[in-house]
């Protein structure tokens, strides 16, 4: 067992691992961010639509409650 343990960074500088291209890192980061946004939208859009529907229902309900009674002639 060596007296000093090698770290990932020291192995990388010695040429033990291949460097990733910056374009690949940026592309993966953008993809991850896009996936996070999609998941949040999939979670929030149905809740927002239900809240909008409840608001519209509450606004329209008094209109139907005050419907005039038919007059017999």
Order of alpha helices (4+ residues) and beta strands (2+ residues): alpha-alpha
